[in-house]
Amino acid sequence: MKGEQYLTRTAQFEVVYKKGSSWAHPLLVMKTLPNGLEYSRFGFSVSRRVGNAVTRNRIKRLLREILRTACLKPGWDIVCIARPPVATQSYSVIAPVTKSLLMRAGVLSKDYEKTCSGAN
């Protein structure tokens, strides 16, 4: 993902937190908001309650990879908030949970099965 595809400023996160829609799972919370751009932007919130720096960075790397391989509709700001139980989970557990939240949020491409089956 390119640098422009990340939410980096506190103000960007606050807009998604305040105006965005939310979907929750015991491992993750996902907030989404249409951004009117030609591409989607991503932000990750992994607090110290999740674990030490190594664990938090591992979770962010896993989430980045899952979002990179997902076929998403353009024009969304997406914030993934990790909950503490995610620290003990593997990619094979986190990936379906994340994609389920993306599907519930309506940001996965309608042709997900057709266009992305080879990418995953």
Backbone atoms as SQL, in Angstrom:
CREATE TABLE atoms (id INTEGER PRIMARY KEY, chain TEXT, resi INTEGER, resn TEXT, atom TEXT, x REAL, y REAL, z REAL);
INSERT INTO atoms VALUES
  (1, 'A', 1, 'MET', 'N', 0.840, -1.177, 0.000),
  (2, 'A', 1, 'MET', 'CA', 0.000, 0.000, 0.000),
  (3, 'A', 1, 'MET', 'C', 0.884, 1.239, 0.000),
  (4, 'A', 2, 'LYS', 'N', 0.430, 2.238, -0.686),
  (5, 'A', 2, 'LYS', 'CA', 1.173, 3.478, -0.773),
  (6, 'A', 2, 'LYS', 'C', 0.875, 4.370, 0.425),
  (7, 'A', 3, 'GLY', 'N', 1.722, 5.355, 0.651),
  (8, 'A', 3, 'GLY', 'CA', 1.554, 6.260, 1.773),
  (9, 'A', 3, 'GLY', 'C', 0.246, 7.021, 1.769),
  (10, 'A', 4, 'GLU', 'N', -0.250, 7.346, 0.576),
  (11, 'A', 4, 'GLU', 'CA', -1.516, 8.078, 0.487),
  (12, 'A', 4, 'GLU', 'C', -2.701, 7.220, 0.924),
  (13, 'A', 5, 'GLN', 'N', -2.500, 5.918, 1.049),
  (14, 'A', 5, 'GLN', 'CA', -3.583, 5.014, 1.417),
  (15, 'A', 5, 'GLN', 'C', -3.685, 4.792, 2.918),
  (16, 'A', 6, 'TYR', 'N', -3.012, 5.632, 3.689),
  (17, 'A', 6, 'TYR', 'CA', -3.074, 5.498, 5.141),
  (18, 'A', 6, 'TYR', 'C', -3.678, 6.751, 5.769),
  (19, 'A', 7, 'LEU', 'N', -4.434, 6.550, 6.812),
  (20, 'A', 7, 'LEU', 'CA', -4.864, 7.660, 7.652),
  (21, 'A', 7, 'LEU', 'C', -3.713, 7.898, 8.621),
  (22, 'A', 8, 'THR', 'N', -3.169, 9.096, 8.617),
  (23, 'A', 8, 'THR', 'CA', -1.985, 9.340, 9.432),
  (24, 'A', 8, 'THR', 'C', -2.192, 10.396, 10.509),
  (25, 'A', 9, 'ARG', 'N', -3.104, 11.299, 10.295),
  (26, 'A', 9, 'ARG', 'CA', -3.288, 12.401, 11.233),
  (27, 'A', 9, 'ARG', 'C', -4.425, 12.117, 12.206),
  (28, 'A', 10, 'THR', 'N', -4.287, 12.638, 13.391),
  (29, 'A', 10, 'THR', 'CA', -5.303, 12.458, 14.434),
  (30, 'A', 10, 'THR', 'C', -6.661, 12.956, 13.957),
  (31, 'A', 11, 'ALA', 'N', -6.670, 14.065, 13.240),
  (32, 'A', 11, 'ALA', 'CA', -7.932, 14.632, 12.753),
  (33, 'A', 11, 'ALA', 'C', -8.633, 13.680, 11.787),
  (34, 'A', 12, 'GLN', 'N', -7.869, 12.970, 10.966),
  (35, 'A', 12, 'GLN', 'CA', -8.461, 12.004, 10.038),
  (36, 'A', 12, 'GLN', 'C', -9.130, 10.863, 10.806),
  (37, 'A', 13, 'PHE', 'N', -8.474, 10.372, 11.840),
  (38, 'A', 13, 'PHE', 'CA', -9.037, 9.304, 12.661),
  (39, 'A', 13, 'PHE', 'C', -10.299, 9.798, 13.368),
  (40, 'A', 14, 'GLU', 'N', -10.261, 11.017, 13.902),
  (41, 'A', 14, 'GLU', 'CA', -11.401, 11.557, 14.646),
  (42, 'A', 14, 'GLU', 'C', -12.652, 11.663, 13.781),
  (43, 'A', 15, 'VAL', 'N', -12.479, 12.053, 12.517),
  (44, 'A', 15, 'VAL', 'CA', -13.637, 12.150, 11.623),
  (45, 'A', 15, 'VAL', 'C', -14.275, 10.778, 11.440),
  (46, 'A', 16, 'VAL', 'N', -13.465, 9.747, 11.248),
  (47, 'A', 16, 'VAL', 'CA', -14.000, 8.397, 11.075),
  (48, 'A', 16, 'VAL', 'C', -14.646, 7.924, 12.374),
  (49, 'A', 17, 'TYR', 'N', -14.026, 8.204, 13.518),
  (50, 'A', 17, 'TYR', 'CA', -14.597, 7.800, 14.805),
  (51, 'A', 17, 'TYR', 'C', -15.956, 8.462, 15.044),
  (52, 'A', 18, 'LYS', 'N', -16.057, 9.753, 14.733),
  (53, 'A', 18, 'LYS', 'CA', -17.286, 10.494, 15.042),
  (54, 'A', 18, 'LYS', 'C', -18.401, 10.264, 14.038),
  (55, 'A', 19, 'LYS', 'N', -18.066, 10.236, 12.750),
  (56, 'A', 19, 'LYS', 'CA', -19.098, 10.183, 11.712),
  (57, 'A', 19, 'LYS', 'C', -19.263, 8.806, 11.079),
  (58, 'A', 20, 'GLY', 'N', -18.310, 7.918, 11.287),
  (59, 'A', 20, 'GLY', 'CA', -18.340, 6.629, 10.622),
  (60, 'A', 20, 'GLY', 'C', -19.268, 5.625, 11.268),
  (61, 'A', 21, 'SER', 'N', -19.553, 4.563, 10.524),
  (62, 'A', 21, 'SER', 'CA', -20.344, 3.446, 11.033),
  (63, 'A', 21, 'SER', 'C', -19.401, 2.422, 11.646),
  (64, 'A', 22, 'SER', 'N', -19.931, 1.646, 12.592),
  (65, 'A', 22, 'SER', 'CA', -19.087, 0.728, 13.350),
  (66, 'A', 22, 'SER', 'C', -19.628, -0.696, 13.291),
  (67, 'A', 23, 'TRP', 'N', -18.708, -1.652, 13.172),
  (68, 'A', 23, 'TRP', 'CA', -19.030, -3.078, 13.239),
  (69, 'A', 23, 'TRP', 'C', -18.048, -3.717, 14.188),
  (70, 'A', 24, 'ALA', 'N', -18.555, -4.621, 15.039),
  (71, 'A', 24, 'ALA', 'CA', -17.704, -5.169, 16.100),
  (72, 'A', 24, 'ALA', 'C', -17.679, -6.691, 16.075),
  (73, 'A', 25, 'HIS', 'N', -16.591, -7.208, 16.571),
  (74, 'A', 25, 'HIS', 'CA', -16.351, -8.633, 16.781),
  (75, 'A', 25, 'HIS', 'C', -15.489, -8.707, 18.043),
  (76, 'A', 26, 'PRO', 'N', -15.489, -9.824, 18.758),
  (77, 'A', 26, 'PRO', 'CA', -14.646, -9.904, 19.962),
  (78, 'A', 26, 'PRO', 'C', -13.153, -9.634, 19.719),
  (79, 'A', 27, 'LEU', 'N', -12.668, -9.805, 18.476),
  (80, 'A', 27, 'LEU', 'CA', -11.258, -9.559, 18.185),
  (81, 'A', 27, 'LEU', 'C', -10.986, -8.172, 17.616),
  (82, 'A', 28, 'LEU', 'N', -11.928, -7.627, 16.855),
  (83, 'A', 28, 'LEU', 'CA', -11.708, -6.364, 16.147),
  (84, 'A', 28, 'LEU', 'C', -12.963, -5.508, 16.141),
  (85, 'A', 29, 'VAL', 'N', -12.757, -4.209, 16.020),
  (86, 'A', 29, 'VAL', 'CA', -13.835, -3.269, 15.730),
  (87, 'A', 29, 'VAL', 'C', -13.420, -2.560, 14.446),
  (88, 'A', 30, 'MET', 'N', -14.367, -2.383, 13.533),
  (89, 'A', 30, 'MET', 'CA', -14.072, -1.710, 12.273),
  (90, 'A', 30, 'MET', 'C', -15.014, -0.519, 12.127),
  (91, 'A', 31, 'LYS', 'N', -14.428, 0.630, 11.804),
  (92, 'A', 31, 'LYS', 'CA', -15.216, 1.835, 11.554),
  (93, 'A', 31, 'LYS', 'C', -14.961, 2.247, 10.113),
  (94, 'A', 32, 'THR', 'N', -16.039, 2.591, 9.400),
  (95, 'A', 32, 'THR', 'CA', -15.909, 2.971, 8.000),
  (96, 'A', 32, 'THR', 'C', -16.670, 4.262, 7.729),
  (97, 'A', 33, 'LEU', 'N', -16.161, 4.999, 6.752),
  (98, 'A', 33, 'LEU', 'CA', -16.779, 6.261, 6.356),
  (99, 'A', 33, 'LEU', 'C', -16.421, 6.524, 4.894),
  (100, 'A', 34, 'PRO', 'N', -17.405, 6.839, 4.037),
  (101, 'A', 34, 'PRO', 'CA', -17.065, 7.192, 2.653),
  (102, 'A', 34, 'PRO', 'C', -16.190, 8.448, 2.636),
  (103, 'A', 35, 'ASN', 'N', -15.167, 8.455, 1.772),
  (104, 'A', 35, 'ASN', 'CA', -14.256, 9.601, 1.757),
  (105, 'A', 35, 'ASN', 'C', -14.308, 10.428, 0.474),
  (106, 'A', 36, 'GLY', 'N', -15.026, 9.957, -0.552),
  (107, 'A', 36, 'GLY', 'CA', -15.143, 10.728, -1.790),
  (108, 'A', 36, 'GLY', 'C', -13.897, 10.737, -2.650),
  (109, 'A', 37, 'LEU', 'N', -12.910, 9.928, -2.332),
  (110, 'A', 37, 'LEU', 'CA', -11.687, 9.847, -3.123),
  (111, 'A', 37, 'LEU', 'C', -11.757, 8.633, -4.052),
  (112, 'A', 38, 'GLU', 'N', -10.783, 8.507, -4.931),
  (113, 'A', 38, 'GLU', 'CA', -10.748, 7.384, -5.862),
  (114, 'A', 38, 'GLU', 'C', -10.067, 6.157, -5.259),
  (115, 'A', 39, 'TYR', 'N', -9.663, 6.246, -4.029),
  (116, 'A', 39, 'TYR', 'CA', -9.001, 5.129, -3.366),
  (117, 'A', 39, 'TYR', 'C', -9.441, 5.089, -1.910),
  (118, 'A', 40, 'SER', 'N', -9.259, 3.940, -1.305),
  (119, 'A', 40, 'SER', 'CA', -9.595, 3.787, 0.110),
  (120, 'A', 40, 'SER', 'C', -8.359, 4.043, 0.952),
  (121, 'A', 41, 'ARG', 'N', -8.588, 4.541, 2.163),
  (122, 'A', 41, 'ARG', 'CA', -7.488, 4.793, 3.097),
  (123, 'A', 41, 'ARG', 'C', -7.713, 3.962, 4.351),
  (124, 'A', 42, 'PHE', 'N', -6.615, 3.554, 4.984),
  (125, 'A', 42, 'PHE', 'CA', -6.680, 2.666, 6.128),
  (126, 'A', 42, 'PHE', 'C', -5.957, 3.246, 7.321),
  (127, 'A', 43, 'GLY', 'N', -6.475, 2.946, 8.499),
  (128, 'A', 43, 'GLY', 'CA', -5.827, 3.322, 9.743),
  (129, 'A', 43, 'GLY', 'C', -5.933, 2.156, 10.709),
  (130, 'A', 44, 'PHE', 'N', -4.966, 2.029, 11.572),
  (131, 'A', 44, 'PHE', 'CA', -4.939, 0.927, 12.531),
  (132, 'A', 44, 'PHE', 'C', -4.730, 1.485, 13.923),
  (133, 'A', 45, 'SER', 'N', -5.536, 1.016, 14.849),
  (134, 'A', 45, 'SER', 'CA', -5.425, 1.437, 16.235),
  (135, 'A', 45, 'SER', 'C', -5.216, 0.189, 17.083),
  (136, 'A', 46, 'VAL', 'N', -4.006, 0.078, 17.628),
  (137, 'A', 46, 'VAL', 'CA', -3.663, -1.078, 18.453),
  (138, 'A', 46, 'VAL', 'C', -3.075, -0.522, 19.749),
  (139, 'A', 47, 'SER', 'N', -3.853, -0.572, 20.822),
  (140, 'A', 47, 'SER', 'CA', -3.434, 0.057, 22.074),
  (141, 'A', 47, 'SER', 'C', -2.438, -0.818, 22.836),
  (142, 'A', 48, 'ARG', 'N', -1.864, -0.258, 23.871),
  (143, 'A', 48, 'ARG', 'CA', -0.900, -0.981, 24.699),
  (144, 'A', 48, 'ARG', 'C', -1.535, -2.140, 25.440),
  (145, 'A', 49, 'ARG', 'N', -2.845, -2.104, 25.607),
  (146, 'A', 49, 'ARG', 'CA', -3.531, -3.219, 26.272),
  (147, 'A', 49, 'ARG', 'C', -3.424, -4.505, 25.463),
  (148, 'A', 50, 'VAL', 'N', -3.188, -4.382, 24.152),
  (149, 'A', 50, 'VAL', 'CA', -3.078, -5.555, 23.287),
  (150, 'A', 50, 'VAL', 'C', -1.772, -6.291, 23.556),
  (151, 'A', 51, 'GLY', 'N', -0.708, -5.574, 23.865),
  (152, 'A', 51, 'GLY', 'CA', 0.571, -6.224, 24.137),
  (153, 'A', 51, 'GLY', 'C', 1.721, -5.250, 23.986),
  (154, 'A', 52, 'ASN', 'N', 2.923, -5.818, 23.991),
  (155, 'A', 52, 'ASN', 'CA', 4.109, -4.974, 23.858),
  (156, 'A', 52, 'ASN', 'C', 4.269, -4.517, 22.401),
  (157, 'A', 53, 'ALA', 'N', 5.305, -3.752, 22.118),
  (158, 'A', 53, 'ALA', 'CA', 5.493, -3.169, 20.795),
  (159, 'A', 53, 'ALA', 'C', 5.608, -4.239, 19.707),
  (160, 'A', 54, 'VAL', 'N', 6.285, -5.324, 19.998),
  (161, 'A', 54, 'VAL', 'CA', 6.438, -6.402, 19.019),
  (162, 'A', 54, 'VAL', 'C', 5.071, -6.980, 18.652),
  (163, 'A', 55, 'THR', 'N', 4.246, -7.224, 19.634),
  (164, 'A', 55, 'THR', 'CA', 2.910, -7.778, 19.402),
  (165, 'A', 55, 'THR', 'C', 2.033, -6.796, 18.641),
  (166, 'A', 56, 'ARG', 'N', 2.063, -5.535, 19.036),
  (167, 'A', 56, 'ARG', 'CA', 1.237, -4.525, 18.362),
  (168, 'A', 56, 'ARG', 'C', 1.646, -4.378, 16.901),
  (169, 'A', 57, 'ASN', 'N', 2.935, -4.361, 16.628),
  (170, 'A', 57, 'ASN', 'CA', 3.400, -4.245, 15.247),
  (171, 'A', 57, 'ASN', 'C', 3.041, -5.483, 14.432),
  (172, 'A', 58, 'ARG', 'N', 3.088, -6.655, 15.037),
  (173, 'A', 58, 'ARG', 'CA', 2.694, -7.894, 14.358),
  (174, 'A', 58, 'ARG', 'C', 1.225, -7.825, 13.942),
  (175, 'A', 59, 'ILE', 'N', 0.381, -7.361, 14.832),
  (176, 'A', 59, 'ILE', 'CA', -1.046, -7.247, 14.533),
  (177, 'A', 59, 'ILE', 'C', -1.259, -6.258, 13.389),
  (178, 'A', 60, 'LYS', 'N', -0.564, -5.131, 13.411),
  (179, 'A', 60, 'LYS', 'CA', -0.709, -4.144, 12.335),
  (180, 'A', 60, 'LYS', 'C', -0.234, -4.716, 10.995),
  (181, 'A', 61, 'ARG', 'N', 0.868, -5.481, 10.999),
  (182, 'A', 61, 'ARG', 'CA', 1.338, -6.107, 9.759),
  (183, 'A', 61, 'ARG', 'C', 0.318, -7.092, 9.219),
  (184, 'A', 62, 'LEU', 'N', -0.276, -7.905, 10.103),
  (185, 'A', 62, 'LEU', 'CA', -1.295, -8.863, 9.669),
  (186, 'A', 62, 'LEU', 'C', -2.500, -8.142, 9.070),
  (187, 'A', 63, 'LEU', 'N', -2.977, -7.108, 9.742),
  (188, 'A', 63, 'LEU', 'CA', -4.134, -6.367, 9.237),
  (189, 'A', 63, 'LEU', 'C', -3.835, -5.684, 7.901),
  (190, 'A', 64, 'ARG', 'N', -2.635, -5.119, 7.758),
  (191, 'A', 64, 'ARG', 'CA', -2.258, -4.498, 6.484),
  (192, 'A', 64, 'ARG', 'C', -2.279, -5.519, 5.353),
  (193, 'A', 65, 'GLU', 'N', -1.758, -6.702, 5.608),
  (194, 'A', 65, 'GLU', 'CA', -1.727, -7.740, 4.579),
  (195, 'A', 65, 'GLU', 'C', -3.135, -8.201, 4.225),
  (196, 'A', 66, 'ILE', 'N', -3.995, -8.355, 5.209),
  (197, 'A', 66, 'ILE', 'CA', -5.376, -8.780, 4.953),
  (198, 'A', 66, 'ILE', 'C', -6.087, -7.732, 4.105),
  (199, 'A', 67, 'LEU', 'N', -5.933, -6.458, 4.437),
  (200, 'A', 67, 'LEU', 'CA', -6.585, -5.400, 3.668),
  (201, 'A', 67, 'LEU', 'C', -5.969, -5.243, 2.283),
  (202, 'A', 68, 'ARG', 'N', -4.674, -5.519, 2.160),
  (203, 'A', 68, 'ARG', 'CA', -4.008, -5.421, 0.858),
  (204, 'A', 68, 'ARG', 'C', -4.575, -6.452, -0.109),
  (205, 'A', 69, 'THR', 'N', -4.858, -7.649, 0.381),
  (206, 'A', 69, 'THR', 'CA', -5.328, -8.727, -0.486),
  (207, 'A', 69, 'THR', 'C', -6.844, -8.733, -0.677),
  (208, 'A', 70, 'ALA', 'N', -7.571, -7.957, 0.114),
  (209, 'A', 70, 'ALA', 'CA', -9.035, -7.915, -0.020),
  (210, 'A', 70, 'ALA', 'C', -9.420, -7.023, -1.199),
  (211, 'A', 71, 'CYS', 'N', -10.465, -7.409, -1.902),
  (212, 'A', 71, 'CYS', 'CA', -10.986, -6.581, -3.003),
  (213, 'A', 71, 'CYS', 'C', -11.988, -5.602, -2.431),
  (214, 'A', 72, 'LEU', 'N', -11.530, -4.388, -2.225),
  (215, 'A', 72, 'LEU', 'CA', -12.372, -3.373, -1.595),
  (216, 'A', 72, 'LEU', 'C', -12.881, -2.379, -2.618),
  (217, 'A', 73, 'LYS', 'N', -14.061, -1.833, -2.345),
  (218, 'A', 73, 'LYS', 'CA', -14.584, -0.742, -3.155),
  (219, 'A', 73, 'LYS', 'C', -13.720, 0.483, -2.887),
  (220, 'A', 74, 'PRO', 'N', -13.469, 1.302, -3.905),
  (221, 'A', 74, 'PRO', 'CA', -12.703, 2.531, -3.662),
  (222, 'A', 74, 'PRO', 'C', -13.567, 3.574, -2.954),
  (223, 'A', 75, 'GLY', 'N', -12.896, 4.513, -2.289),
  (224, 'A', 75, 'GLY', 'CA', -13.592, 5.645, -1.708),
  (225, 'A', 75, 'GLY', 'C', -14.044, 5.470, -0.271),
  (226, 'A', 76, 'TRP', 'N', -13.289, 4.730, 0.526),
  (227, 'A', 76, 'TRP', 'CA', -13.653, 4.510, 1.935),
  (228, 'A', 76, 'TRP', 'C', -12.477, 4.797, 2.848),
  (229, 'A', 77, 'ASP', 'N', -12.776, 5.358, 4.012),
  (230, 'A', 77, 'ASP', 'CA', -11.801, 5.433, 5.105),
  (231, 'A', 77, 'ASP', 'C', -12.164, 4.312, 6.055),
  (232, 'A', 78, 'ILE', 'N', -11.200, 3.474, 6.372),
  (233, 'A', 78, 'ILE', 'CA', -11.439, 2.300, 7.208),
  (234, 'A', 78, 'ILE', 'C', -10.445, 2.319, 8.367),
  (235, 'A', 79, 'VAL', 'N', -10.966, 2.240, 9.590),
  (236, 'A', 79, 'VAL', 'CA', -10.119, 2.160, 10.774),
  (237, 'A', 79, 'VAL', 'C', -10.369, 0.817, 11.441),
  (238, 'A', 80, 'CYS', 'N', -9.304, 0.051, 11.649),
  (239, 'A', 80, 'CYS', 'CA', -9.380, -1.234, 12.347),
  (240, 'A', 80, 'CYS', 'C', -8.848, -1.033, 13.752),
  (241, 'A', 81, 'ILE', 'N', -9.661, -1.374, 14.737),
  (242, 'A', 81, 'ILE', 'CA', -9.284, -1.228, 16.138),
  (243, 'A', 81, 'ILE', 'C', -9.141, -2.630, 16.717),
  (244, 'A', 82, 'ALA', 'N', -7.938, -2.954, 17.161),
  (245, 'A', 82, 'ALA', 'CA', -7.669, -4.290, 17.704),
  (246, 'A', 82, 'ALA', 'C', -8.068, -4.358, 19.169),
  (247, 'A', 83, 'ARG', 'N', -8.712, -5.450, 19.540),
  (248, 'A', 83, 'ARG', 'CA', -9.049, -5.704, 20.936),
  (249, 'A', 83, 'ARG', 'C', -8.007, -6.668, 21.514),
  (250, 'A', 84, 'PRO', 'N', -7.785, -6.662, 22.819),
  (251, 'A', 84, 'PRO', 'CA', -6.720, -7.477, 23.420),
  (252, 'A', 84, 'PRO', 'C', -6.699, -8.967, 23.037),
  (253, 'A', 85, 'PRO', 'N', -7.826, -9.659, 22.873),
  (254, 'A', 85, 'PRO', 'CA', -7.732, -11.082, 22.521),
  (255, 'A', 85, 'PRO', 'C', -7.089, -11.364, 21.165),
  (256, 'A', 86, 'VAL', 'N', -6.981, -10.363, 20.300),
  (257, 'A', 86, 'VAL', 'CA', -6.395, -10.585, 18.981),
  (258, 'A', 86, 'VAL', 'C', -4.907, -10.933, 19.084),
  (259, 'A', 87, 'ALA', 'N', -4.263, -10.557, 20.176),
  (260, 'A', 87, 'ALA', 'CA', -2.820, -10.765, 20.334),
  (261, 'A', 87, 'ALA', 'C', -2.425, -12.234, 20.273),
  (262, 'A', 88, 'THR', 'N', -3.310, -13.122, 20.672),
  (263, 'A', 88, 'THR', 'CA', -2.963, -14.551, 20.711),
  (264, 'A', 88, 'THR', 'C', -3.427, -15.305, 19.470),
  (265, 'A', 89, 'GLN', 'N', -4.004, -14.592, 18.508),
  (266, 'A', 89, 'GLN', 'CA', -4.556, -15.255, 17.332),
  (267, 'A', 89, 'GLN', 'C', -3.588, -15.227, 16.153),
  (268, 'A', 90, 'SER', 'N', -3.764, -16.188, 15.247),
  (269, 'A', 90, 'SER', 'CA', -2.922, -16.280, 14.057),
  (270, 'A', 90, 'SER', 'C', -3.629, -15.643, 12.861),
  (271, 'A', 91, 'TYR', 'N', -2.899, -15.552, 11.768),
  (272, 'A', 91, 'TYR', 'CA', -3.448, -14.997, 10.525),
  (273, 'A', 91, 'TYR', 'C', -4.701, -15.748, 10.101),
  (274, 'A', 92, 'SER', 'N', -4.688, -17.065, 10.234),
  (275, 'A', 92, 'SER', 'CA', -5.821, -17.885, 9.783),
  (276, 'A', 92, 'SER', 'C', -7.094, -17.609, 10.578),
  (277, 'A', 93, 'VAL', 'N', -6.978, -17.019, 11.750),
  (278, 'A', 93, 'VAL', 'CA', -8.157, -16.640, 12.545),
  (279, 'A', 93, 'VAL', 'C', -8.536, -15.185, 12.267),
  (280, 'A', 94, 'ILE', 'N', -7.546, -14.317, 12.172),
  (281, 'A', 94, 'ILE', 'CA', -7.802, -12.888, 12.009),
  (282, 'A', 94, 'ILE', 'C', -8.341, -12.564, 10.614),
  (283, 'A', 95, 'ALA', 'N', -7.852, -13.247, 9.570),
  (284, 'A', 95, 'ALA', 'CA', -8.275, -12.951, 8.198),
  (285, 'A', 95, 'ALA', 'C', -9.778, -13.124, 7.986),
  (286, 'A', 96, 'PRO', 'N', -10.375, -14.266, 8.357),
  (287, 'A', 96, 'PRO', 'CA', -11.822, -14.389, 8.131),
  (288, 'A', 96, 'PRO', 'C', -12.645, -13.406, 8.966),
  (289, 'A', 97, 'VAL', 'N', -12.174, -13.087, 10.159),
  (290, 'A', 97, 'VAL', 'CA', -12.887, -12.115, 10.995),
  (291, 'A', 97, 'VAL', 'C', -12.872, -10.742, 10.322),
  (292, 'A', 98, 'THR', 'N', -11.714, -10.341, 9.831),
  (293, 'A', 98, 'THR', 'CA', -11.581, -9.038, 9.176),
  (294, 'A', 98, 'THR', 'C', -12.439, -8.977, 7.918),
  (295, 'A', 99, 'LYS', 'N', -12.388, -10.019, 7.109),
  (296, 'A', 99, 'LYS', 'CA', -13.180, -10.021, 5.873),
  (297, 'A', 99, 'LYS', 'C', -14.670, -10.065, 6.174),
  (298, 'A', 100, 'SER', 'N', -15.052, -10.724, 7.254),
  (299, 'A', 100, 'SER', 'CA', -16.453, -10.730, 7.667),
  (300, 'A', 100, 'SER', 'C', -16.915, -9.321, 8.038),
  (301, 'A', 101, 'LEU', 'N', -16.077, -8.595, 8.773),
  (302, 'A', 101, 'LEU', 'CA', -16.418, -7.216, 9.135),
  (303, 'A', 101, 'LEU', 'C', -16.485, -6.319, 7.902),
  (304, 'A', 102, 'LEU', 'N', -15.563, -6.529, 6.953),
  (305, 'A', 102, 'LEU', 'CA', -15.591, -5.756, 5.717),
  (306, 'A', 102, 'LEU', 'C', -16.869, -6.028, 4.928),
  (307, 'A', 103, 'MET', 'N', -17.293, -7.284, 4.908),
  (308, 'A', 103, 'MET', 'CA', -18.510, -7.651, 4.204),
  (309, 'A', 103, 'MET', 'C', -19.732, -7.014, 4.883),
  (310, 'A', 104, 'ARG', 'N', -19.769, -7.084, 6.209),
  (311, 'A', 104, 'ARG', 'CA', -20.871, -6.481, 6.954),
  (312, 'A', 104, 'ARG', 'C', -20.913, -4.971, 6.739),
  (313, 'A', 105, 'ALA', 'N', -19.748, -4.358, 6.591),
  (314, 'A', 105, 'ALA', 'CA', -19.667, -2.918, 6.381),
  (315, 'A', 105, 'ALA', 'C', -20.031, -2.522, 4.953),
  (316, 'A', 106, 'GLY', 'N', -20.055, -3.492, 4.049),
  (317, 'A', 106, 'GLY', 'CA', -20.408, -3.215, 2.662),
  (318, 'A', 106, 'GLY', 'C', -19.296, -2.596, 1.848),
  (319, 'A', 107, 'VAL', 'N', -18.051, -2.813, 2.237),
  (320, 'A', 107, 'VAL', 'CA', -16.937, -2.231, 1.492),
  (321, 'A', 107, 'VAL', 'C', -16.205, -3.249, 0.622),
  (322, 'A', 108, 'LEU', 'N', -16.583, -4.518, 0.703),
  (323, 'A', 108, 'LEU', 'CA', -16.009, -5.511, -0.199),
  (324, 'A', 108, 'LEU', 'C', -16.671, -5.369, -1.558),
  (325, 'A', 109, 'SER', 'N', -15.906, -5.590, -2.618),
  (326, 'A', 109, 'SER', 'CA', -16.435, -5.522, -3.960),
  (327, 'A', 109, 'SER', 'C', -17.523, -6.573, -4.145),
  (328, 'A', 110, 'LYS', 'N', -18.560, -6.251, -4.921),
  (329, 'A', 110, 'LYS', 'CA', -19.659, -7.189, -5.156),
  (330, 'A', 110, 'LYS', 'C', -19.167, -8.443, -5.873),
  (331, 'A', 111, 'ASP', 'N', -18.150, -8.288, -6.704),
  (332, 'A', 111, 'ASP', 'CA', -17.593, -9.420, -7.443),
  (333, 'A', 111, 'ASP', 'C', -16.455, -10.065, -6.684),
  (334, 'A', 112, 'TYR', 'N', -16.537, -10.041, -5.352),
  (335, 'A', 112, 'TYR', 'CA', -15.456, -10.527, -4.512),
  (336, 'A', 112, 'TYR', 'C', -15.032, -11.943, -4.884),
  (337, 'A', 113, 'GLU', 'N', -15.982, -12.860, -5.002),
  (338, 'A', 113, 'GLU', 'CA', -15.656, -14.258, -5.291),
  (339, 'A', 113, 'GLU', 'C', -15.011, -14.412, -6.657),
  (340, 'A', 114, 'LYS', 'N', -15.491, -13.646, -7.655),
  (341, 'A', 114, 'LYS', 'CA', -14.988, -13.794, -9.014),
  (342, 'A', 114, 'LYS', 'C', -13.628, -13.144, -9.193),
  (343, 'A', 115, 'THR', 'N', -13.509, -11.894, -8.771),
  (344, 'A', 115, 'THR', 'CA', -12.309, -11.122, -9.090),
  (345, 'A', 115, 'THR', 'C', -11.148, -11.346, -8.132),
  (346, 'A', 116, 'CYS', 'N', -11.428, -11.753, -6.911),
  (347, 'A', 116, 'CYS', 'CA', -10.359, -11.813, -5.936),
  (348, 'A', 116, 'CYS', 'C', -9.949, -13.224, -5.542),
  (349, 'A', 117, 'SER', 'N', -10.591, -14.222, -6.073),
  (350, 'A', 117, 'SER', 'CA', -10.267, -15.578, -5.650),
  (351, 'A', 117, 'SER', 'C', -8.824, -15.924, -5.985),
  (352, 'A', 118, 'GLY', 'N', -8.291, -15.377, -7.057),
  (353, 'A', 118, 'GLY', 'CA', -6.898, -15.654, -7.400),
  (354, 'A', 118, 'GLY', 'C', -5.918, -14.826, -6.598),
  (355, 'A', 119, 'ALA', 'N', -6.355, -13.691, -6.080),
  (356, 'A', 119, 'ALA', 'CA', -5.459, -12.796, -5.330),
  (357, 'A', 119, 'ALA', 'C', -5.234, -13.264, -3.911),
  (358, 'A', 120, 'ASN', 'N', -6.155, -14.054, -3.372),
  (359, 'A', 120, 'ASN', 'CA', -6.026, -14.447, -1.962),
  (360, 'A', 120, 'ASN', 'C', -5.247, -15.683, -1.809);
